[in-house]
Structures are given as structure tokens and as C-alpha cells.
Amino acid sequence: AFGIYVIIGGYMAVVWTDTIQAIILFFGFILMAVMAIMEIGGFFALHQTMGAKQFNFLSSQNMLPSISLALVICVGVLATPSYRQRIYSADNISTVKKSFYTSGILYLFFSFIPAIIGITANLINPGLENSNYAFPFLAIEVLPLGVGLVVLIAGLSATMSSASSDAIAGVSILLRDVYMIITGSTPNKNKIVSLSRWGLIGITGMALIFTLYSDDIINYIKNMISIVMSGMFVCVIMGKYWTRATWQGGLATLIGGAACSITIMNVDDWMKFWGNPIIPAVFCAMVAGIIVSLLTPRNKISTDDALAILASERETMEMPSEKNEKSQN
């Protein structure tokens, strides 16, 4: 369903739907957390029920799973292409900075709310076996029926909608990079919209196939970030701060991070020790990227030259179709 409105409305549809859902969820989650706390008897009852040790930061003997969980979220944010897509689509630099500062501060304070919802859902219904059901359970259990349904619908649609910007980022990479590698030229301006829609259908279909093999959202996200994003995170950092990095090294980071993650995921003792593979995956990706970059020829294109090439390609895409075809010929 979310794929249909993105295919029709493009990135503007994503912006408006995400904004509306974010407002509903922001107030709905706060109301849900407050009413859930009241349901169990307040914060004092929560503290007594859970015990003091449950609220001690990194109190377990093996702290790596907790650290890995925090790191996998960090890597997911820094490496996700959709965040860069938002930067590219912004009006100007100041708009980008303001939006990221504002959303970052809101996320910081809002991060406590889902944790409270999860804890209270477990206390109200200890028999709730699947943690994925904590949100819909409380939405119906503690909120008034009408409000609960609105928040529930917004939450479920936001889960889908969050993937829409990632799908559009995938389409941009498909048409900007993959298309050019295969054809040797940028897509014709008159064909961009139709090609984008077909690409979005293909990417959304592939994503759906991947999710059919998972029944746990959190573990699926953690594992996919470790496999896909660990190498991409290292690739971004190397490209930004290390001028000796090469494209071959970039590919090595992707392969090294994915190979390490898959290996650890298939060994139960290693997964129990690490929590998720993100720490060793990032390390392996970094080592692979550095070694391969040092063994391959240095990149001779400067930053200014790269920007000039990108500007030239954009001009080609913006040409009228006849001029574009002539330039490509």
C-alpha cells in the first residue's frame, strides 16, 4: 500500500505522510506512556516492580550486547542512504542543519517513551510473548478506543512509511550509479519518472521477499544493519576522512562487513557473546577497506574534479530530450 502512494506521489508524498504520522505518533505515544504508567500505579510502582538493578546502566557481566545494540543504531543512522537523500532534496544548507538539529533533539527526549511503553506492556501483560505486540496491545488496552485506533493506524503506517524514503534512495542509486555503469550514460530526463517508478516497484518487491524470512522486527533490523550497513558506514567514513581510499577499498568494506556478519550470525556462541555482529563487522570492514585501498592505485580525481563531473552529468540529465540524445550519441 505504501509503495502505491510513493510510486504515484514520489518524494513529496513521503514528506507529507511522514510529517502527519510523526505528529500523530508523537502525541499518541506520550499519551499512551502516561496512561500506561497510571495503569500500573505510577513511577514508584514501576520502580518497585522492576527492581533497582533493572535501571542500572550496563549492569550485566557482559556489557557487549548492550553496547552492540547502541552501536548498531548509530551505524544505521550514519550509513542509511535516505538521510543523505534528505540532505540532497533540501532547499539550502541552513535548512538541513536546522532540521537535523531539531529532529535529533526530539529523538533524544522521545527515546524514553518507547522504552516506558515496552516495560509497562510487559508488566500489564506478562504473558505477551512477542515484544512486537507491545505497541498495539497498549494502544487498545490503555487508550480510549477512538484515540487508540488512530494511534495504532498511524504507528503501523509509519512503520511502512519509514521504508519509503529508503526505497526512494535505492531508486536514486539505481538510476544514478547502476544505470550509468550498465549503459554508460545518465537516464534521459523524459524517462526519469517512468524509470523511477519501475525501479521502485522492483526494489519494494525485493524488500518484501527479504522480510518474508523474518518474524521479529528488531532482530531483523539489527541483522540487516550489520550485514549491509557496517561496510557502508566504513565506506562513508573512509571516503570523507581518508584521501587514500579507493573504490576497490570501498567494495572491500561492503564485502568484508557482510562476510563477517554472516559468519558470526551462524555461530550461536559468538552471537550470544556479541549480541549482534556490528562491532566485529565494522572492524573487519575497516581492515579490508584499508588493505585493499593501499594495494590498489591511488585515486587521481580531486574533490573539485568530482564535483565538476557530477555537475556535468546533472546538466546532461536536464537537457531537452533531443540534445540529450545527441550528447549521449
N, C-alpha and C positions, 0 to 999 in steps of 0.2 A: 504493500500500500504506500509506504513512504517513497519507494522507488518511482511510483507513478507520478506523484506531485513534483518530485525533483526532476524527472525527465521532462515534464511539462514546463515547470516554472524556473528551473535552473538554480543558481546560487541565491538569487533573491528570495525564492521560496524557502530555502533553508534558513536564511537570516530571519525572516518574519516568523516562521513556525517555531524556530528555536527561541526567539525572544518571547513570544506569547507563552510557550510551555515553561520557560525559565521563570517567568513572573508567577504563574500558577503554582509551580513546584516550590518556589522559594517560600511563599506564604503558606502553602499547603503543608510542607514539611515542618515548618516551625509550629504551626497549629497542631499537627499530629504529634510532634515531640512533647509539647506542653501537655496535651490531653493524655498522652501515654504515661507521662510522669505522674500526673494527677491520679490516673487509674491505679497505679501501684502504691500510692501513698506519699509521693514526694521524693525529693533527692535523698532525704535521710533514710527512707525505707529502701531506696535503691542501693545506697552505700552499705546498709546493714545486710541486705540480701546477698550482694555480690562479694562482700568482704574487702578488706583494705588491700590485700595483695593483688587483687584483680586490677587495681588502678595504679599500681607501681609501674613506672615506665621501664621496659626491658628488664623485668624482674626474673625471667626464667633463666635456667642454667645455660641454655643455648640461645643466644640472642640473635643468631644469624637469620632465622626465619623472619623475625620482626624487622630487622634491618633490610633484608631482601625484599620484603613487601613494600617498605617505604621507597627503596631504590627502584623497584620495577615501575612504580607510579611515576617517579621522577623521570626515568628514561622514557616512559610512554609519552609524557608531556613534551620533553625536549626533542624527541625524534619524530613525533606524529606529523606527517606532511600537511594535514589540514590546518595546523596552526600557522604554518608558513603561507598556506593558501589565503588565510585571512589577512595576513600582512600584505600580500600582493594585491588583494582586492580593496584595500583601504584607500581612503581619499588622500591622506598625506601621513607623514611620519608622526606628527603630534597626535593624530587620531589613533594610530596604532599604539603608541605609548600609553595614552590615557586609557584606552580600552583594556590593555593588558594589566596595567596597574589596578584599575577598578575591579576587573574580574578576579585578579589574584587576591586582593584583599577580601573580596566577598567569599571566594573559595576557602580562604584561611578560617574565617569565622563560621562559615556554613559547614565545614568538615566535621564539626562536633555533632551536628544534628543527625546525620545518618547513623553514627555510632550509637547515639542515645536510642534511636528508633530500633536498631538491631538488638540492643541489650534489653530494652523493655519488652519487645516482642517475645524474646526468649523467656522472660520472667512471667509474662501473662500466659503464654502457651508453651510450657517446657517440652511438649510433645511435638513441636513444629520441627520436623526432621530436616527439611530443606530450607537453608538460610535464604534462598532466593525468594521465598514466600513471605518474608518478614514484612516487607513494604505493603503488599496487597492485603495481608492479614490485618495490619493495624489500620489501613485506610478504611476498611469496612467495620472493624471492631470498635475503634475509639472515636472516629469522626461521625458527625451527622450523615445520614445516608446520601443526601444530595451532594454535600461537600466531598464526602469520601469518593463518590463515583467520579466527580470532576478531577480530583487529585489523582485517582487511580488511572484514569484515561490519559491524563497529561503525563504521568510518570511512565506508563508503558509506551506512549508515542514518543516521549523524549528519548527512551532507550533506543528506539528505532531511528529517530531523527538524528541522534548523535553520530550515527554511521553515515548519514547522508553527506556531510561535509568531507568525511574521509573518502567516500566513493567519488565525489567530485574531484578531490585531489588526485585520486587514482586515474581519473579520466584525463586530467591535465598532464600527468606524467606519460600516459599512454599516447596522447596526441603530440606532446611537445618533444619527448625523447624517443619512445619506441617507434612511433610513426616515422620520425626523421631517420632513424637508423635503418629501417627497412626500405623506405622509398628514396632517401637522400634529399628530401625537401620538406618544407613545412606544409601543413594542410592548406588547401585553398580556402580563403575567407568565406566563400559562399557555401562551403561544405562543412564548416566547423560545427554548426549547430546539429546537423543530422549525424555527423560522425561522433559528436559528444554523446548524443542520445543512445546511439548503438553501443558505444563504449560503456556507457553507464549501465545499460541492460546486461552486458556481458560481465562486468565487474560485480554488479549486485548478484547476479546468478552464481558466480563463483563463490562469493562470500556466503551465500545461503547454503551451498553444498558443504563448505567448511563447518558451518555451525551445526549441521545435522549430526556430526560426530561428537557433540558435546552436550552434556545435560547440566552443567554447572557454569554459570556466567563468570563468576570471579576467577575460578581456576582456568577457564578458557582464556580470559583476558590476560592473566599472568603468564600463561604458557605462550600465547601468541606474541606478547611483547618481548619475551625472552628470545623466541626463535627469530622473529622478524625485525624487531626494533633495536636489539642490542647492537647488531652490526651497523644499523643505520645511524644510531646515536654516535658511535665511534667515528663513523664516516663524516658526520656533520662536524664534530669537534676537530677532527684532523684537517678537514677542508678549511675550517675557519682559522685555526691557530698554527698549522704546520705547513709551511710553503713547500716542503719536500714531498708532501703526499702526492700520489699519482692515482690515476683512475684504476689502474690494476690493483693498487693497495686498497682502494675503496671497495672493489669487488671482493677482495680477500677478507675484509672486515665482515661483509654480509655472509660469506660462506663460513668463515671461522666462527662467528657468533651463533649461526644456526646449527652448525655441526656440534658445537659444544653443548648447546641447549638440548638438542635431541638426545645426545649421549647421556646426559645427566638425568633427563626425564625417564629414561628406560632403566635406570638403576635405582631401586626403591631406597636403599640406604643413603645414597647421595642426595636424593630429593628430601628425605627426612632431615638430613643434616643442614642443607642449604635453605629449605623452604620452597624456593623456586630457583631456576638456574641463572638468574640475571647477573649475579656477581662474577662467577667464573666465565659466563658467556661474554660479558663486556671485556674481561681481561684477555680472553682468547682472541676476541675480535681485534683488540688493540695490538696485541703481539703480531697477529697475522698481517694487519694493515701496515705496521712499521717495517716488518721484514720484507714484505713484497714491494713496498714503496722504495726501500733502499736498494733492492735488487733490480728495479726497472728504471728506465731513463727518466731523468728529471723533466717535469712539465715546463715547457718553454713559453707558454702563453701567460702573460701577466694578467692581473686583475682588470686593468683598463682595457686590454685586448679582448678579454672575455666579455666584458660589458658591451663593447663595440659590436661583437659578434651577435650577442643577444638582441641588441637594438636593431641590427640589420635584419635579423630573422623576423622580428616583430613588424618591421616596415614591409617586408615581403608579404606577411600574412594580411596586412591592412590594405594592400594594393587592390584595385579593381581586378576582377577575375581575368580579363584579357591580359593585363600587364603581368599579373602573377603567373599565368601560364607561359608567357613569353620568357619571363625571367627564369622559370624552372626549366624550360627547354634550353 
